[in-house]
């Protein structure tokens, strides 16, 4: 079994040099260890997270553990329940041999069972959830300066909390790159290089801003319906508490909780994002002008609130819509996407923020000790032996070029 390592020069690297590597040279997934120990929340237990949230009601997305091979489990197929973190943990602990649900008060999750359903508090922009509370930001202590991005903290970060089985569908971001830190529990990341995109059956239906989904259910793939999946090269990373994963630009990823977990991420803007922003603005405009009835919204939008109220008037032609798929006779008709870039923040386009807007400034005063490795590659969960394992060692990330010239 081959392992993927960063060059030895990554050890004790200055954050400013690491930033250059992240932005310009690291074009494959990398796992960093011992980078977030200074965060206030880096060693919190689930009980401490419950105390932090207190009686705050969370909007939880409830989905089924059992997968349908016919297609992914879109958000429109889930239900939404309001509950506290304490109620969520009690519900998740209601399995045989573990602490059962409290009998003091009925749980809003009582209609579901953790062995048949999962719950996800996903994709929550921290300033929106806590109202820009300086107390919450200070207590979390999120600081991305060790990666070379001083000034980027809780205001530019997103929170994910879910039970085993909760997952994010296979997709790629149309612009930006992703740094995600696992704080509690374990997550399995199945990543595919950008070159695998056409073989992953990309689709923009259902629509979600700056997201291109795979029309195939990669948790339970149908190789007869999606034969090109056999030719993909999945990279499997099991992210554990205290580790940070770099998801480079345009890498596809499917993310699944292996146990109750908490993670925080930030999306980093790239200089090459301008064209992708324009393309995404055109896609959003077209979607906003599609028919506004509820049935159409449930079919076309992964989140019906994604684009707000649809505009009136006839929709524009869809001929210029990259990576758009349509349903015809009950099956997906994939169209290869145009080359585009990952998603940065644009206040005029975003209904809910996906990116932080803080611009890094200054220089981190103390070098951070970095141990970085990219994990071995295994076949994706439930994908069978027909998946080809990608065992070719990743080439060095041109470490000499990371250092300031002259």
N, C-alpha and C positions, 0 to 999 in steps of 0.2 A: 504494500500500500504506500503510495507516494504522498508526501506532505508538501504543502506550499509555504515557504518562508519568505519573509521580507529580508532584504539585505542586512548584514550585521550592522551597517551604519545607522540603522534606525534606532538602535540602543542609544539612549541619552541624547537624542537629537533635539536641537533647538526647535521650539514650536514654530518659529517663522520658517525654518527649513522644512519641517513636516507639512506645513500649510502648502508650500510650493509643490511638494510631492503629491498631496491630496488633490490639488486643483489641476495639476498639469501632467503628472507622470503615472500615478497609480490607476491603471485602467483594468484592474481585476479586484475581486473582493478581498478584503484584508480584515483580520480580527486583531484588535489592540487590547492588551491587558494592562491592568494597574494604571489606568489613565484618569479615572473618575473618583478615586478614593477621597479626594478633597470635597466632593459634593456632600451637602448636608444629608441628602436622602440616600446616599450610596449604600448604606448598610441597614436601611430600615427593613424590618420584617413586615409581613402582611398585617399584623396587629397594629404596628406603628402607622402604616398607611391608613388603616381604618380610623385610627385616632386623628390623623391629619385631616381626613375628610369630614369626620364627625357625623352630623345629621344631614349633611348635604345630599339631596336626592340626585342620583345619577340616571341619565337616560341610557339604559342598557339594551343592546341589540341581542335578541334571543334567536338562535338558529338550531337546526337539527344536527345531531352527531352523524346520523346516517346520510350518506351522500347519494345523489342521483347521478348515475353514469351518463344520463342524457345531456347534462350541462352543469355549469357551476351553480352554486347556491347564491343567487344575487340578493342584494340587500332588500329588494322589494318582496322577497319571499320570507323575510324575517319579521318578527314582531318586536315592539318596543315596550319595555317595562321600566318604571321608575322605582329605584330602590337605593338604599345606602350601601356603602362598602361593607359595613358590618353584616347587613342582610345578605349581601352577595357571598361573603365568606361563609356564613352559616349555611347558606344553600349549597355551596360547593362542598362543604364538609358533611353533607347529609348522606354520604355513601356508607355502605356497610363497613363497620369497624372504625368509623370516625365520628366526630362530634355531630350529633343530629341537630335538626332545626330547632330553634328556640320555640318553646310552647307558650311563651308569654304573650306574643302577639302574632297574628297571621302574617306570613311573609308574602309580599307581592309576587314572589317567584314560586309560590306553593303549587301552582298549576303545572309546573315543569319539573323534570327530574334531571340531575346532572349526568346520569348515564345515557340519557336520550337527547339532551339539549346542552348547548353551551351559552354563555353570556359574555358580552364584550362591551366594554366601555372604551371605544376605539376612536382614534383620530380626533382628540380633544385638544384644541389650542389652549394652552395654559392661561394666557391673559383673559380669554373669553370665559373660561370656567371659573376663574377666581376674581374677575373684575379688576385686573391690574393691581391686586392687593400686594403692597410691598412686604407685608408679613408673610404671605404664602411664598412669594419669590425668595425671600431671605431664608426661610426655613428649608426650602428645597435645595437652595445653594447650587443651582445648576450653573456650570461654568465651562464653556467649550474652548477656553483659551489654551488649554494644554494641547489642543490640536492645531493651534495657530490662529484662532478666531476670537481674540479678546473683545469684550463688549457683547458677545452673544451668550445669552443666558435663558432664563425661563420665558422671557417675553418672545423668544424666537423658537420655542420648543413645543412639542406635542406629546401628549400622554396617552398610553395604551395600557389597559388593565383588563384581563380576561381569564376565564376558566379553561381547563383542558379542552381541546378541540376547537376553540375559537380561532378563526383564521382570517387572513386577508387573501382575496382571490389573486391568482397569478396575473400580474400586470407589469407594465413599465411606466415610469414617470416620463412625461414628455420633455421635461427640462429639469435642471438641477442635479445634484448628487445628495446622497443620504448618509448621515451618521446616526446610528441607532445604538443606544446603550441599554443593556439588559440589567435591571436592578434587582428583580426577584424572579426566581423560577428559571425555566428553560423554554426556548423557542427553537423550532426547526425552520431554517431558511433554505429554500430550494431556489437556487439562482441559475439563470441562463444567460449566456453572453448575448450581446446585441445581434450577432450574426445568426442566432437561432430564431430571431423574431418572425420571419416568414413561415417557419415550421411550427410556430405556436398558435397559428390561426388568430391573428390580431383582429380586434373588433372595437368600434366605438359605440356599439349598441349592446347593452344600455350605456348611456352617456354618463361620464363623471369627469369633471373638469381636470384637464392635464393628466388624464389616465387613459392608457390603451390596455384593455383587458385581453386575455386569451379566451376564446370561445370554448375551449376544451376544459373539462373538469380534470385537472391534473392530480387531484387527490384520489380519483378513481377513473383513470383515463380509458376511453373507448378507442382502441387502436384500429378498429375497423372503420369507425367514423372519422378518426383523425390519424391517418397512417403516418403522416410526417413527424409525429411525436417521437417515433422510434429513432429518428436521426438527430435528435437534440442532445445536448451535452450538459446535463444538470450538475451543478456544484452544490453539495449539501454542507451546510454549516449549522451545528447545534450550538446556539449561543447561550452561555450560562451567566449567572449573576457576576457583575464586575467587568464584563467584556463589552467592547464597542465594535460594531461591524461597519465598515465602509462599503456602501453599495454604490459603485461607480455609475456614471452617466449611462442611461439607456440599458442597464442590466435588468432583465425581467426577474421577478421574485414572487414566490408563494411563501407565505409566512403562517406557521401554525403553532399554537401554544401546546407544549407537551405537558405542562402543569400550570396551575394558577400562577400567573406571572404579571410583572409590571415592567414596562420599558418606556424610555423617553427618547425622542429623536429630534433632529433638526435637519432641515433641507438647506443646502448651501447653493447659492446662486453661482453660475458660471459665466465667464465673459462671452461665451458663444451662444447664449440663450436668446438673443434678441429676435432672431428669425422664428424660433419656436414660439415665442410669446405672441407674435403676430399671427402665426398659423392657428394657435389655440384660441385667440380672440375671434378669428373668423369662424372656427368650429362652434364656439359658444354662441355667437350671433345667430348662426343657422339653427342651432338647437332651440334657442329662445323663441324663434318664430314658427316652430312647428305647432301643430294643433294642440290646444290647451286642455282638452277634456281629460278626465282622470284616467280613463283606460289607456289613452295614448301615453300619458305621463308614466304610468306603471310599466309600459312596454319599453319606452325609449330612455328613461332615466333610471340610473341605479339608485339615486336619491331624488325623489320628486321635488325637493326643495333646492336642488343644486343650482338651478338657474332662475329661481324666483318665479314670478308669474310670467307665463309665456306671452309674447307680444302678439298683438292682433295683426291680421293681414295674411295673405298667402305666403307660404314658406318659399325661400329661395331655392334654386336648383341645387342639388347635392353633388354635382359632378366634381367639384373641386375639393370634396371632403376626404382627406387622407385617412387611411386605415378604417374606413367605414364599412360595416357589414350590415346586411339586411336579412330578415327572415323570409324564406321563400319555401312554401310547401313543407313547413315544419322543420327545415334544416338550415344551418348557418351557411352563408355564402361569403367566405373570407376574402378580403381584398388586401393585398400587401400594402403596408403603410409607406408613405413617403418618409425619407430620412428627416428626422426632426430632433430636437434637443430637449433635455429635462426641464421641469417647471419651476420658475422662480416666482417671487411674489409680485403681484400687480394689483394695486388697490382697486383699479377700475374694473378688473375682471373677476375678482374673487368674491364669491358669496360667503365662503368660509375659508379663512386663511390656511394655506398649506405651507407657507414659507415664512421664515423670519425676515424682517426687513433691516435688522441692525447691521450696519456696515462695520467690519472689523477695523480697529484702529490701534495704534500703539504697538507695544512689543511686550510679550510675556517676560517677566523678570527672572524666572527660574526655569531652567531646562527640566523637562519631564522625563522620567524613566519610562521607556516604551518597550514592551515586548510584543511583537506582532507576528501573527501567523495566519495563514489561510488554511482552513481545516481540510482534511481528506475528503475526497469525493465518494459518495455512496449513491446507489440508485434511489430515486425519490420514493417516499412512502406509497405503497400500494401500486406502484407503476409497473411491477412485473420485471421479468428478466429481459424483456425486449428493449429496455432502455440501454443505450450504450454508455458505459462509464467513461468519463473523460479523465484519463490518468496522466496526460502529458503535463510535465512540470511547468509552472508558469515562469516565464522569462523574468530575469531581474528587471526592476523598475527603473533602469538607467540611473543608479544611485549617484554617480558622479555628477550628473546634471542637477541634482537636488541642491547642491551647494552654490552659494553666490559666486558668480564668475568674477575673475580679476582679483 
